[in-house]
Amino acid sequence: MTILSGDIKLIKSQVMLDTDDGGGGVTDQEVIDGQSNNIFPDISELDRTYGRIALRKVFSQIDTNNTDSYFGSHLIVNKAPTDPRVTVALFDTADWFDRRTNARDRLESYLARGPKWAGHLLETQLEGQRAIQQVVRPEDDEPTTGQGLVLVANEGLGNEYEQYVRVTAVSSVLRTFSVSDNRPNVERKVLTIEISDPLRADFIGPSVKEFEQGGIINTANAVLRDTRVADAANYYGIATLTNAVSLGAAQVQVNSIYTNIVPSSQTEVPLIALDTGGQSVALIAGNSAAITVTVNTTVNTTTALFLGSPIMPQSVAFSLFGQSVTDDGGVLKIASQSIGTIDYQNGRINWYEQAGSGVVSLSVTFKPAAAPTRPNNTLSKAVTQDSRSYNYVATLLPIPAPATLAVSYTAQGKVYYLRDAGNGQLKGADAAFGSGSINYTTGDVLVTCGALPDVDTVIMFNWGTNVATYQRANTPVQPAKFEIDTAQDGLVAGSIDVFWSVEGDAKTATDNGVGGLTGDATGKVDYANGLITVIPNLLPQAGTVFTASYQFGDPQTQDVIGVIPDAGQLTFTIAGSGDLEQGSIELTIPVSAPSPFGVGDDIVGDATLHDVPLSASLGNLVSASGVVQGTVDYQTRECIVTPVVDYTYHRTQYTQQVIDTWVSA
C-alpha cells in the first residue's frame, strides 16, 4: 500500500483556545475534515466591530497501518475565506511544545533590537506609563514619530525582559545637572517620548549623576535601543491571480503579496503648532493675460497631464480631438459632457473615459496663478431646536476668494463637508451631502444640507481671502549692483578707479568726472558722500573683492541765511572763491507748507539735493529720486533752486445719509 492524501491528518494541540496557555504539545484528537468550528470559533459581532486575531496550533500526522516510506508533505491554504473581512495565514515556530505567548512573541518580532540609543533612561519608568524619558547630549538626534524602539531590562541576564514600543510624539527640554562637587555642571537634553502602548513592567535607568560618574554602573539598568526589520516569521496565505497562468510559465501575477496578520488599531498622534482656523490656498492671478502651453501627452484614464503652474479657475481652453474644451468648477467639459477634472492648485489634469484615448499635441490656454497660503477665517452658526433647518444663509466678510470656502455640518453624529469648486457652487463628495452657492462680489452664501443637522451642533464656515500681492510677471530684472562706501566725504571727480576680476580676467571701471562710471562697468558716484555704485558688465562670482582708488579733499560746509523765496524759488551764492568741485555739492533746504486740513501745525520737511554736472560750468540740482529742482554755476558759485518735498497724508471723511422709512397702515 502507499500513503494516500487521506492518511495525512491534522491533530489538535493541548489547548485550542486564545489564552496564554493555548497550544502546547500534540494530542490524539483529530481535526475532523469538514466539521464547522473545529479549529476556530464563530466570529462574534464584537470581533467584527473591533477586530481580532485567533491563533491555533495544529500538527500534521501520517495515520496508516503500513510501513511505506514517508517522503514529506506540505500544508497550504487552498481556498480563501468568502468573508472579505477574514484572512488566513500559516506560520511555523519549529517548537513542539510552545504556547500562544511564544507564538505571539514570534508574530510581534518583525522588529529586532538595533543599536543602543544615545544617552540613558532617566531613572525609573513605571509600569503603566505612556511616555518614557531619555537623557541625551544637546547635539544628539531625537526619535521620530512612528519610529519603533525597544526597552530592554536586565540585558544579558537570566531575568531579561523587553518591550517594543511605537513613538507617537517627542518633545525635548534642555536642563542643567550637577554631577559632582569637583566637576562643572553638565547641560543635557531630556526627551519625553510618548508611546503607543503603556509599559508592561518597570524599566529602571540611572540618574544623570550616576551615568556621568561611571556610565551605566549597573547591568540591571534598562536601556533604550533602536530597532530594525527582522522578518522573524514567514507567513503563508493565499492570493488571487490577476492573469491566467499557462503551463511552463516562469512567473505569476497576483493581486497582492501581503495579507493581514493583526487587526489595525488607532494611534493618537497629537498635532502641534497648527492655526485654530487652519489654512487655505487662495489662487492669485500670476499674469494679466492668458498664456498658451504646448505639450505632447497621452490621453487615457491612467495618465495625468501637468501644466507646470497653478491655474486660475474658469480660464482654461484647448482643443481635444477637434472639440473645444473648457473648465467649470474643477471639471473639464466639451459642451455639457464631462471629460476630466483639473486640480487648479497643482495644475494637473486627469482624464475620464469620455475624453477618448490616444497620443495628442495640445495647445492649452490658461491664466497662470500663484498659490500663497494664509490663515483661514471662520464663522459658526448654532443649530438649535428652533433654528434647525435644511437651508442656512450667511454673509461672509472678508469676502472669500474662489475655491477656498468649506462648509461643514453634523448629522447623526457624522460630519459632512461642502466645498467651493471655484465657480460659485458648493458641492460635497456625494450629491446627497448637500449643495450651495456663493457670491464672490457680496460674500452671500446659501447652504442646503443633505440631512437635518443635529441639535446643539454648529454650521461651520471656513474660508480664505485674497492676499495682497504684487504681480511680477512683466517686471524687468534689474542688473546686479555693488555698493562701495569709501567712508570719505568729498571725492575728487575724475580720480576714481575700481578694480576686480571675473574668472581670472582683470576688470577696471573709471569715473567720468560727472558722476558716472565707464569701462568694464557702469554705475554712479556720489562725490559728496563718498559712495560708489558699480554695475559690472559681466556678473562676478560670489566672494569677488572690489578695490577702489580715489582722491578726496576736506569737505566744506556753510549755512546760507537770509534768503527770501520768490514764488518758491531761492537764489543764493555759496561763499568762497574759485570754482566749485563738480559732483561734490549737497544741499539741505528746509521747506514748509500749511496743513492741508486747514487746522493744525504746518508740514515741515527737508529737501536734500545733489549736483549732477552738465558741463564744465553748469550742473543740475536733483533730488534722490532724480527730479531736477534747480541749477548750480560752478564758476560763479550761484545756485537757483525751487525745493519740493513729497508728502502723503490720509484723511477720513464721513458722508451723511438720510434713510426714509415707509409704514403701511
C-alpha positions as CSV (number, residue, x, y, z in Angstrom):
1,M,0.0,0.0,0.0
2,T,1.0,3.6,-0.4
3,I,0.5,6.6,1.8
4,L,-2.7,8.4,0.5
5,S,-3.7,12.0,0.9
6,G,-6.4,10.9,3.3
7,D,-3.8,9.4,5.6
8,I,-2.3,12.8,6.3
9,K,-4.4,14.3,9.1
10,L,-4.4,17.4,11.3
11,I,-4.1,16.8,15.1
12,K,-5.1,19.3,17.8
13,S,-2.7,20.8,20.3
14,Q,-3.4,20.6,24.0
15,V,-5.3,23.9,24.4
16,M,-7.3,25.1,21.3
17,L,-8.1,28.5,22.9
18,D,-6.9,32.1,22.6
19,T,-5.5,32.0,26.1
20,D,-1.9,32.4,27.2
21,D,-1.5,28.7,27.6
22,G,-3.0,28.0,24.2
23,G,-1.1,25.5,22.1
24,G,1.3,23.1,23.8
25,G,2.1,19.6,22.8
26,V,0.4,17.2,20.4
27,T,-2.7,15.2,21.4
28,D,-4.6,12.3,19.9
29,Q,-7.6,14.4,18.9
30,E,-8.1,14.6,15.1
31,V,-9.3,17.8,13.4
32,I,-12.4,16.4,11.6
33,D,-12.5,17.4,8.0
34,G,-15.5,19.5,7.0
35,Q,-16.7,20.0,10.6
36,S,-17.6,23.6,11.4
37,N,-15.7,25.4,14.2
38,N,-13.4,22.5,14.9
39,I,-10.4,24.9,14.8
40,F,-11.7,28.5,15.0
41,P,-14.9,29.7,16.8
42,D,-17.6,31.7,15.0
43,I,-17.0,35.4,14.5
44,S,-18.9,37.5,17.0
45,E,-20.4,40.9,16.3
46,L,-17.9,42.4,18.8
47,D,-15.0,40.8,16.9
48,R,-16.3,42.0,13.6
49,T,-16.5,45.6,15.1
50,Y,-13.2,45.8,16.8
51,G,-11.2,43.2,15.0
52,R,-9.5,40.1,16.5
53,I,-6.6,37.7,15.8
54,A,-7.2,34.0,16.6
55,L,-4.1,31.7,17.0
56,R,-4.5,27.9,16.8
57,K,-1.7,25.4,16.9
58,V,-2.2,22.1,15.0
59,F,0.1,19.2,14.0
60,S,0.2,17.1,10.9
61,Q,0.3,13.3,11.3
62,I,0.6,10.3,9.0
63,D,-2.1,7.8,10.1
64,T,-1.5,4.5,8.3
65,N,-1.0,0.8,9.2
66,N,1.7,0.2,6.6
67,T,5.4,0.9,6.8
68,D,5.8,2.7,3.5
69,S,8.4,5.4,3.4
70,Y,7.2,8.9,4.1
71,F,8.8,11.4,1.7
72,G,7.4,14.6,3.2
73,S,4.2,16.6,2.9
74,H,3.2,20.2,2.6
75,L,0.4,22.3,4.0
76,I,-1.3,25.1,2.0
77,V,-4.4,27.4,2.3
78,N,-6.3,26.1,-0.7
79,K,-9.3,28.4,-0.6
80,A,-9.7,32.0,0.6
81,P,-12.4,32.8,3.1
82,T,-15.6,34.0,1.5
83,D,-15.9,36.8,4.1
84,P,-13.8,39.7,2.8
85,R,-13.1,40.8,6.3
86,V,-11.4,37.5,7.2
87,T,-7.9,36.4,6.2
88,V,-6.0,33.2,7.0
89,A,-2.2,32.7,7.2
90,L,0.1,29.9,8.3
91,F,3.4,30.1,10.1
92,D,5.7,27.7,11.9
93,T,7.6,28.3,15.1
94,A,9.5,24.9,14.9
95,D,8.7,24.2,18.5
96,W,6.6,21.1,19.5
97,F,5.7,22.5,22.9
98,D,5.5,26.3,22.7
99,R,2.4,28.2,23.8
100,R,0.3,31.0,22.4
101,T,2.5,33.6,24.2
102,N,5.6,32.2,22.3
103,A,3.7,32.4,19.0
104,R,2.6,35.9,19.8
105,D,6.1,37.0,20.5
106,R,7.2,35.5,17.2
107,L,4.4,37.3,15.5
108,E,5.4,40.6,17.0
109,S,9.1,40.1,16.4
110,Y,9.1,41.6,12.9
111,L,11.4,44.1,14.5
112,A,14.7,43.2,16.2
113,R,17.0,45.0,18.5
114,G,19.2,47.6,16.9
115,P,22.0,49.8,18.3
116,K,21.6,51.4,21.7
117,W,20.1,54.8,21.6
118,A,22.3,57.7,22.7
119,G,22.2,58.6,26.4
120,H,20.2,56.7,29.0
121,L,16.8,56.3,30.5
122,L,16.1,58.9,33.2
123,E,15.7,56.8,36.4
124,T,12.6,54.8,36.9
125,Q,9.9,54.4,34.1
126,L,6.9,52.9,35.9
127,E,4.6,50.2,34.6
128,G,1.5,51.8,33.0
129,Q,3.3,54.9,31.8
130,R,2.5,56.1,28.2
131,A,5.7,58.1,28.0
132,I,9.3,57.5,28.8
133,Q,12.2,59.9,29.4
134,Q,15.6,59.6,27.8
135,V,18.6,61.9,28.6
136,V,20.9,62.7,25.7
137,R,23.5,65.3,24.8
138,P,22.2,68.5,23.2
139,E,23.7,67.5,19.8
140,D,22.3,64.0,19.8
141,D,19.3,63.1,17.5
142,E,15.8,62.5,18.7
143,P,13.5,59.7,17.7
144,T,10.9,60.5,15.1
145,T,7.1,60.0,15.3
146,G,6.2,56.5,14.1
147,Q,9.7,55.0,14.9
148,G,9.9,51.6,16.6
149,L,12.0,51.3,19.8
150,V,12.7,48.5,22.3
151,L,13.2,48.8,26.0
152,V,15.4,46.1,27.5
153,A,15.9,45.4,31.2
154,N,18.5,43.1,32.7
155,E,20.1,42.7,29.3
156,G,22.1,39.6,29.1
157,L,20.9,38.2,32.4
158,G,18.6,35.3,33.0
159,N,15.7,37.5,34.0
160,E,16.0,39.8,30.9
161,Y,12.7,41.2,29.6
162,E,11.9,43.7,26.8
163,Q,9.0,45.6,25.3
164,Y,8.7,47.0,21.8
165,V,7.0,50.4,21.6
166,R,6.0,52.8,18.8
167,V,6.8,56.6,19.1
168,T,3.7,58.8,18.8
169,A,5.3,62.1,19.8
170,V,8.6,63.6,21.0
171,S,9.3,66.8,23.0
172,S,12.6,68.0,24.5
173,V,13.9,70.4,27.0
174,L,17.5,71.5,27.9
175,R,18.3,71.1,31.6
176,T,21.4,71.6,33.7
177,F,22.5,68.8,36.1
178,S,25.1,68.7,38.9
179,V,27.3,65.6,38.7
180,S,29.9,66.1,41.5
181,D,31.4,68.8,43.7
182,N,34.7,69.0,41.7
183,R,33.2,68.9,38.2
184,P,31.2,71.6,36.4
185,N,27.5,71.2,35.8
186,V,26.5,69.5,32.6
187,E,23.8,70.5,30.1
188,R,21.7,67.7,28.8
189,K,18.6,67.3,26.6
190,V,15.7,65.5,28.3
191,L,13.5,63.7,25.7
192,T,9.9,62.9,26.6
193,I,8.9,60.1,24.2
194,E,5.2,59.3,24.1
195,I,4.5,55.7,23.1
196,S,1.5,53.9,21.7
197,D,1.1,51.2,24.4
198,P,1.6,51.6,28.2
199,L,4.7,50.0,29.8
200,R,4.0,46.4,30.9
201,A,6.7,46.5,33.6
202,D,9.1,48.9,35.4
203,F,12.2,49.9,33.5
204,I,14.9,51.4,35.7
205,G,17.7,53.6,34.4
206,P,20.5,55.5,36.2
207,S,20.4,59.1,37.3
208,V,22.4,61.7,35.4
209,K,24.9,61.8,38.2
210,E,25.4,58.1,38.2
211,F,25.7,57.9,34.5
212,E,28.2,60.8,34.2
213,Q,30.4,59.4,37.0
214,G,30.8,55.9,35.5
215,G,28.5,55.2,32.6
216,I,25.8,52.6,33.2
217,I,27.1,51.4,36.5
218,N,24.7,48.5,36.9
219,T,24.0,45.9,34.3
220,A,20.4,45.7,35.6
221,N,19.8,49.2,34.3
222,A,17.3,49.2,31.4
223,V,18.4,50.6,28.1
224,L,16.6,52.0,25.1
225,R,17.5,50.6,21.7
226,D,16.7,51.3,18.1
227,T,15.0,48.6,16.0
228,R,15.5,47.1,12.6
229,V,13.2,44.9,10.5
230,A,13.9,41.2,11.2
231,D,11.2,39.2,9.5
232,A,11.3,36.6,12.3
233,A,8.5,34.6,10.8
234,N,7.4,33.5,7.3
235,Y,3.7,33.6,6.6
236,Y,1.9,31.5,4.0
237,G,-1.5,32.6,2.7
238,I,-3.5,32.7,-0.5
239,A,-3.7,35.4,-3.2
240,T,-5.9,35.8,-6.3
241,L,-4.4,35.6,-9.7
242,T,-4.8,38.7,-11.8
243,N,-3.8,36.9,-15.0
244,A,-4.2,33.4,-16.2
245,V,-1.1,31.2,-15.9
246,S,-0.1,28.8,-18.6
247,L,1.8,25.6,-18.1
248,G,5.5,26.3,-18.0
249,A,5.1,30.0,-17.1
250,A,8.1,31.4,-15.2
251,Q,6.1,34.0,-13.2
252,V,2.6,34.6,-11.9
253,Q,0.8,37.8,-11.1
254,V,-1.4,38.1,-8.0
255,N,-3.5,41.0,-6.6
256,S,-1.2,41.4,-3.6
257,I,1.7,39.7,-1.9
258,Y,0.5,40.9,1.5
259,T,-2.0,39.6,4.0
260,N,-3.5,40.9,7.2
261,I,-1.7,39.5,10.3
262,V,-3.3,41.5,13.1
263,P,-6.2,43.9,13.2
264,S,-5.3,47.5,12.6
265,S,-5.6,49.9,15.5
266,Q,-5.8,53.6,16.1
267,T,-2.8,55.5,17.5
268,E,-3.1,59.0,18.9
269,V,-0.7,61.5,17.2
270,P,-1.0,65.0,18.7
271,L,-0.7,67.8,16.1
272,I,1.0,70.9,17.4
273,A,1.7,74.4,16.1
274,L,-1.5,74.5,14.0
275,D,-3.7,77.5,13.3
276,T,-7.0,77.3,15.0
277,G,-8.7,78.1,11.8
278,G,-6.4,76.1,9.5
279,Q,-5.0,77.4,6.3
280,S,-6.3,77.6,2.7
281,V,-4.9,78.4,-0.6
282,A,-6.3,81.5,-2.3
283,L,-5.3,81.4,-6.0
284,I,-4.0,84.8,-7.3
285,A,-3.6,85.7,-10.9
286,G,0.1,85.5,-11.8
287,N,-0.3,87.2,-15.2
288,S,-2.7,89.8,-16.5
289,A,-3.3,87.8,-19.7
290,A,-3.6,84.1,-20.5
291,I,-0.7,82.1,-21.8
292,T,-0.5,79.1,-24.1
293,V,1.5,76.0,-23.3
294,T,2.0,73.3,-26.0
295,V,2.5,69.8,-24.7
296,N,2.7,66.3,-26.1
297,T,0.7,63.9,-23.9
298,T,-1.2,60.6,-23.9
299,V,-4.9,60.9,-23.1
300,N,-6.2,58.0,-21.0
301,T,-7.6,57.3,-17.6
302,T,-4.2,56.4,-16.1
303,T,-2.1,59.3,-17.3
304,A,-2.2,62.8,-15.8
305,L,-1.2,66.0,-17.6
306,F,0.8,68.6,-15.6
307,L,0.7,72.1,-17.0
308,G,3.6,73.4,-14.8
309,S,1.7,76.1,-12.9
310,P,-1.3,76.7,-10.6
311,I,-4.2,77.8,-12.7
312,M,-7.0,80.4,-12.3
313,P,-10.4,78.8,-12.3
314,Q,-12.5,79.2,-15.5
315,S,-9.6,80.3,-17.6
316,V,-8.7,77.0,-19.4
317,A,-9.4,76.4,-23.1
318,F,-8.0,74.0,-25.6
319,S,-9.0,71.7,-28.4
320,L,-9.1,67.9,-27.9
321,F,-9.7,65.6,-30.9
322,G,-11.2,68.6,-32.8
323,Q,-13.6,69.6,-30.0
324,S,-13.4,72.7,-27.7
325,V,-12.7,72.0,-24.0
326,T,-13.3,74.5,-21.2
327,D,-13.2,74.2,-17.4
328,D,-16.0,74.7,-14.9
329,G,-15.7,74.2,-11.2
330,G,-12.7,71.8,-11.5
331,V,-14.3,69.8,-14.3
332,L,-13.2,69.8,-17.9
333,K,-16.2,69.8,-20.3
334,I,-16.9,69.5,-24.0
335,A,-20.3,71.3,-24.2
336,S,-22.2,69.7,-21.3
337,Q,-20.2,66.5,-21.2
338,S,-17.6,66.0,-18.5
339,I,-14.3,64.6,-19.8
340,G,-12.0,65.1,-16.9
341,T,-11.0,67.0,-13.8
342,I,-8.5,69.8,-13.2
343,D,-6.6,70.5,-9.9
344,Y,-6.2,74.2,-10.0
345,Q,-3.7,74.4,-7.2
346,N,-1.2,71.9,-8.8
347,G,-2.1,72.5,-12.4
348,R,-2.9,68.8,-13.0
349,I,-5.5,67.3,-15.4
350,N,-7.0,63.8,-15.0
351,W,-9.0,62.3,-17.8
352,Y,-12.3,60.4,-17.8
353,E,-13.0,57.6,-20.3
354,Q,-15.3,60.1,-22.1
355,A,-12.2,62.0,-23.2
356,G,-11.1,59.3,-25.5
357,S,-7.6,57.9,-25.8
358,G,-4.5,58.5,-27.9
359,V,-1.3,60.5,-28.2
360,V,-2.0,64.2,-28.9
361,S,-0.3,67.6,-29.1
362,L,-2.3,70.1,-27.0
363,S,-2.1,73.9,-27.0
364,V,-3.6,74.7,-23.6
365,T,-4.5,78.3,-23.0
366,F,-4.9,79.3,-19.3
367,K,-4.2,82.1,-16.9
368,P,-1.4,81.1,-14.6
369,A,-1.8,81.7,-10.8
370,A,0.2,81.8,-7.6
371,A,-1.0,79.8,-4.6
372,P,0.0,81.6,-1.4
373,T,-1.4,80.2,1.8
374,R,-2.8,82.2,4.6
375,P,-4.7,81.5,7.9
376,N,-8.4,80.9,7.4
377,N,-11.4,82.9,8.5
378,T,-14.2,81.1,10.3
379,L,-17.8,81.7,11.2
380,S,-20.2,79.4,13.0
381,K,-24.0,79.3,13.2
382,A,-25.5,77.4,16.1
383,V,-28.1,74.8,15.3
384,T,-30.8,74.9,18.0
385,Q,-34.2,73.3,18.2
386,D,-35.8,76.5,16.8
387,S,-33.2,77.2,14.1
388,R,-32.8,73.7,12.8
389,S,-33.5,73.5,9.1
390,Y,-32.1,72.3,5.8
391,N,-31.1,75.8,4.5
392,Y,-28.7,78.3,6.0
393,V,-27.7,81.8,4.8
394,A,-24.7,83.8,5.8
395,T,-22.8,86.9,4.6
396,L,-19.1,86.3,4.9
397,L,-16.7,89.2,5.5
398,P,-14.0,89.5,4.4
399,I,-15.3,88.1,1.1
400,P,-14.0,84.6,0.3
401,A,-11.6,84.0,-2.5
402,P,-12.7,81.5,-5.1
403,A,-12.2,77.8,-4.3
404,T,-11.4,78.4,-0.6
405,L,-14.8,78.1,1.2
406,A,-15.6,74.9,3.1
407,V,-18.9,74.5,5.0
408,S,-19.3,71.6,7.4
409,Y,-22.3,70.4,9.4
410,T,-23.0,67.4,11.6
411,A,-25.9,65.0,11.0
412,Q,-26.5,61.8,13.0
413,G,-23.1,62.3,14.6
414,K,-21.2,62.4,11.3
415,V,-19.5,65.5,9.9
416,Y,-20.2,66.3,6.2
417,Y,-18.3,68.9,4.1
418,L,-19.4,71.1,1.2
419,R,-16.6,72.8,-0.7
420,D,-16.5,75.7,-3.2
421,A,-15.4,74.3,-6.6
422,G,-14.2,77.7,-7.8
423,N,-17.3,78.5,-9.8
424,G,-19.5,79.7,-7.0
425,Q,-21.1,76.3,-6.4
426,L,-20.8,74.3,-3.1
427,K,-20.6,70.6,-3.6
428,G,-19.9,67.6,-1.4
429,A,-18.1,64.3,-2.2
430,D,-21.6,63.0,-2.9
431,A,-24.6,64.9,-4.2
432,A,-26.6,63.6,-1.2
433,F,-24.4,65.6,1.2
434,G,-26.0,68.8,0.1
435,S,-25.2,71.8,-2.1
436,G,-24.9,75.6,-2.0
437,S,-23.8,78.7,-3.7
438,I,-21.5,81.7,-3.0
439,N,-21.5,85.2,-4.5
440,Y,-17.8,86.4,-4.7
441,T,-18.9,90.0,-5.0
442,T,-21.1,90.3,-1.9
443,G,-20.0,87.3,0.2
444,D,-23.5,85.9,0.4
445,V,-23.6,82.1,0.9
446,L,-26.6,79.8,0.7
447,V,-26.1,76.3,2.1
448,T,-28.6,73.4,1.7
449,C,-27.7,70.5,3.9
450,G,-28.3,66.9,2.7
451,A,-29.8,66.0,6.1
452,L,-31.2,67.9,9.1
453,P,-28.2,68.9,11.2
454,D,-28.1,67.7,14.8
455,V,-29.3,70.0,17.5
456,D,-26.6,71.6,19.6
457,T,-24.0,71.5,16.8
458,V,-22.9,74.3,14.5
459,I,-22.7,75.0,10.8
460,M,-19.0,75.9,10.3
461,F,-17.9,78.2,7.5
462,N,-14.1,78.2,6.8
463,W,-12.6,80.3,4.1
464,G,-9.6,82.2,2.9
465,T,-9.4,85.7,1.4
466,N,-7.4,87.2,-1.4
467,V,-4.0,88.3,-0.3
468,A,-2.2,91.5,-1.2
469,T,0.2,90.5,-3.9
470,Y,2.4,92.2,-6.4
471,Q,2.3,90.9,-10.0
472,R,5.9,90.5,-11.2
473,A,5.2,88.7,-14.5
474,N,6.4,91.7,-16.6
475,T,8.8,93.3,-14.2
476,P,12.2,93.9,-15.7
477,V,15.1,92.2,-14.0
478,Q,17.5,94.9,-12.6
479,P,21.2,94.2,-13.1
480,A,23.3,93.3,-10.1
481,K,25.0,96.2,-8.4
482,F,27.6,96.6,-5.7
483,E,27.8,99.5,-3.2
484,I,31.2,100.8,-2.1
485,D,31.3,103.2,0.8
486,T,34.7,104.8,0.9
487,A,33.9,106.5,4.3
488,Q,35.5,109.7,2.8
489,D,33.4,112.7,2.0
490,G,34.4,115.0,-0.9
491,L,35.8,112.6,-3.5
492,V,37.6,114.3,-6.4
493,A,35.8,114.0,-9.7
494,G,37.8,112.0,-12.3
495,S,40.1,110.4,-9.7
496,I,38.2,107.2,-9.1
497,D,39.2,103.7,-10.4
498,V,37.6,100.4,-9.3
499,F,39.3,97.1,-9.8
500,W,38.1,93.4,-9.7
501,S,38.4,90.2,-11.6
502,V,36.0,87.8,-13.4
503,E,37.2,84.2,-13.9
504,G,40.8,85.5,-13.6
505,D,40.4,88.4,-16.0
506,A,41.2,91.8,-14.5
507,K,38.4,94.4,-14.8
508,T,38.5,98.2,-14.4
509,A,35.9,101.0,-14.2
510,T,36.8,104.7,-14.1
511,D,34.6,107.6,-13.2
512,N,33.8,110.0,-16.0
513,G,34.1,113.1,-13.8
514,V,30.3,113.8,-14.0
515,G,29.0,111.1,-11.6
516,G,29.2,108.0,-13.8
517,L,31.4,105.0,-14.4
518,T,32.9,103.8,-17.7
519,G,34.9,100.8,-18.7
520,D,34.0,97.2,-17.6
521,A,31.1,98.6,-15.5
522,T,28.5,101.3,-15.4
523,G,27.2,103.0,-12.3
524,K,27.2,106.3,-10.4
525,V,29.4,108.2,-8.0
526,D,28.2,110.3,-5.1
527,Y,31.3,112.5,-4.7
528,A,29.9,114.5,-1.7
529,N,29.2,111.4,0.4
530,G,31.9,109.1,-0.9
531,L,29.6,106.4,-2.3
532,I,30.3,104.4,-5.4
533,T,27.7,102.1,-7.1
534,V,29.2,99.6,-9.5
535,I,27.1,97.6,-12.1
536,P,29.5,95.2,-13.8
537,N,29.0,94.3,-17.4
538,L,29.8,90.6,-16.5
539,L,28.4,89.2,-13.2
540,P,31.3,88.3,-11.0
541,Q,31.5,85.2,-8.9
542,A,30.4,85.1,-5.2
543,G,33.1,86.5,-2.9
544,T,34.6,88.8,-5.5
545,V,36.5,91.7,-3.9
546,F,36.2,95.2,-5.4
547,T,39.1,97.6,-4.8
548,A,38.7,101.4,-5.3
549,S,41.4,104.1,-5.6
550,Y,40.5,107.8,-5.4
551,Q,41.4,111.2,-4.2
552,F,39.5,113.3,-1.7
553,G,39.6,116.6,-0.1
554,D,38.3,118.1,3.2
555,P,34.6,118.9,2.7
556,Q,33.5,122.4,3.4
557,T,30.1,123.2,4.9
558,Q,28.3,126.5,5.5
559,D,24.8,127.8,6.4
560,V,23.2,130.2,4.0
561,I,20.7,132.5,5.8
562,G,18.5,135.5,4.9
563,V,17.5,134.1,1.5
564,I,14.0,135.4,0.6
565,P,11.9,133.0,-1.6
566,D,10.4,134.4,-4.8
567,A,7.3,132.3,-5.6
568,G,9.1,129.3,-4.0
569,Q,12.4,129.9,-5.9
570,L,15.6,130.6,-4.0
571,T,18.7,132.3,-5.4
572,F,21.9,132.3,-3.4
573,T,25.7,132.1,-3.7
574,I,27.9,129.6,-1.9
575,A,30.6,131.7,-0.1
576,G,34.2,131.3,-1.1
577,S,36.4,131.8,-4.2
578,G,37.4,129.6,-7.1
579,D,35.4,127.0,-9.0
580,L,33.3,124.5,-7.1
581,E,34.3,120.8,-7.4
582,Q,31.8,119.1,-9.8
583,G,29.7,116.4,-8.2
584,S,30.7,117.4,-4.6
585,I,27.7,119.6,-3.7
586,E,24.9,118.6,-1.4
587,L,22.2,121.0,-0.3
588,T,19.7,120.5,2.6
589,I,16.9,123.1,2.3
590,P,14.1,123.3,4.9
591,V,10.6,123.6,3.4
592,S,7.2,124.0,5.0
593,A,3.5,124.2,3.9
594,P,0.3,124.9,5.7
595,S,-1.8,122.0,7.0
596,P,-3.9,120.5,4.1
597,F,-6.8,120.1,6.6
598,G,-6.9,123.9,7.3
599,V,-6.2,123.2,11.0
600,G,-3.2,122.0,12.9
601,D,0.5,122.6,12.6
602,D,2.3,123.3,9.3
603,I,4.0,120.5,7.5
604,V,7.8,120.8,7.8
605,G,10.4,118.8,5.8
606,D,13.9,118.9,4.3
607,A,14.7,118.8,0.5
608,T,18.0,117.1,0.0
609,L,19.6,117.8,-3.4
610,H,22.9,117.0,-5.0
611,D,24.6,118.3,-8.2
612,V,24.8,116.4,-11.5
613,P,27.4,118.1,-13.8
614,L,26.2,119.1,-17.3
615,S,29.3,120.9,-18.4
616,A,32.5,122.4,-17.0
617,S,30.5,125.4,-15.7
618,L,26.9,124.2,-15.1
619,G,25.2,121.4,-13.2
620,N,21.7,120.4,-12.2
621,L,20.5,120.1,-8.6
622,V,18.4,117.0,-8.3
623,S,16.6,115.0,-5.6
624,A,17.4,111.5,-4.5
625,S,14.7,110.3,-6.9
626,G,16.3,112.1,-9.8
627,V,13.9,115.1,-10.1
628,V,15.7,118.3,-11.2
629,Q,14.8,121.2,-8.9
630,G,17.5,123.7,-9.8
631,T,20.9,124.6,-11.2
632,V,24.4,125.5,-10.0
633,D,27.1,127.6,-11.7
634,Y,30.4,126.0,-10.7
635,Q,32.4,129.2,-11.7
636,T,30.2,131.9,-10.1
637,R,29.1,129.5,-7.2
638,E,25.4,130.7,-7.7
639,C,22.5,128.3,-7.0
640,I,19.0,128.8,-8.3
641,V,16.6,126.2,-6.9
642,T,12.8,125.6,-6.2
643,P,12.8,122.9,-3.5
644,V,10.0,120.5,-3.4
645,V,9.2,117.7,-0.8
646,D,6.6,115.0,-1.5
647,Y,4.2,114.4,1.4
648,T,1.4,111.8,1.7
649,Y,-1.4,112.3,4.1
650,H,-4.6,110.4,4.8
651,R,-8.0,111.8,5.8
652,T,-11.2,110.0,6.8
653,Q,-14.3,111.7,5.5
654,Y,-17.9,110.9,6.6
655,T,-20.9,111.4,4.4
656,Q,-24.4,111.9,5.9
657,Q,-27.1,109.6,4.7
658,V,-30.8,110.0,5.1
659,I,-32.9,106.9,5.4
660,D,-36.7,107.1,4.6
661,T,-38.9,104.6,6.4
662,W,-42.3,103.7,4.9
663,V,-45.0,102.2,7.1
664,S,-48.2,100.7,5.6
665,A,-51.4,101.0,7.6
